[in-house]
Amino acid sequence: MPKRGSSQTRNSYGYHDRRVGTLNPIERFLIVCEGEKTEPCYFKKFRVPSKVKIYTYGTGENTINVVKKAIELRANDNYDQVWCVFDRDSFPKKDFNNALDLAQREKIEVAYSNESFELWYLLHFHYCDTAISRQDCIGKINQYFREHISCDYQKNSEKNYELLKTRQETAIRNAEKLLAQYSTPNPADDKPSTTVHRLVKRLNRSVL
């Protein structure tokens, strides 16, 4: 879980390169993350063409404040898509649901994970449909990294996107299969579950 109240960070992209009235307008993604490093390091490394810009912001805040930060940043600039990335973790159920409700009212997309973002990484290697803590999830990821990639897993590494890229379709299929088992979705209680793959698929479509 990220440290609460820590300093905010964002990537080095500029915010004023939108091309208006051109044949190839820039499509701009704003991705505001609960974690300060893990999620931003992953998403800002996505392979996208020059017509697509990804702006990441790591808050180190709780779920509701992630959504509020996204609202604030959106008000200060123009974005085609605005996403929040946060985890269920040990946050009170009410807080998690309030964050989802606020995002829905504000027409902001959410890529959530229950319990943690690391579930998305684990699904690149292994289908998991039983509850797993962040600590146990990281332990399994490290095991798979050593077995299949011949290196240790480093949580905040900017290399994780590239290291996992060839297994991304597997992760998407596993995430979709996992969600399908919940006949009546209840994100706060559906453990494990993740919708990170929806953001990944949206970014991938922008490459085409």
Sequence and secondary structure as in RCSB ss.txt:
>XXXX:A:sequence
MPKRGSSQTRNSYGYHDRRVGTLNPIERFLIVCEGEKTEPCYFKKFRVPSKVKIYTYGTGENTINVVKKAIELRA
NDNYDQVWCVFDRDSFPKKDFNNALDLAQREKIEVAYSNESFELWYLLHFHYCDTAISRQDCIGKINQYFREHIS
CDYQKNSEKNYELLKTRQETAIRNAEKLLAQYSTPNPADDKPSTTVHRLVKRLNRSVL
>XXXX:A:secstr
   TT   EE S  S     SSSS  EEEEEEESSSSHHHHHHTT    TTEEEEEEE    HHHHHHHHHHHHH
TS  SEEEEEEE TTS HHHHHHHHHHHHHTT EEEEEES THHHHHTTT    S   HHHHHHHHHHHIIIIIS
S   TT TTHHHHHGGGHHHHHHHHHHHHHT SS  TTT SSEE HHHHHHHHHHHH 
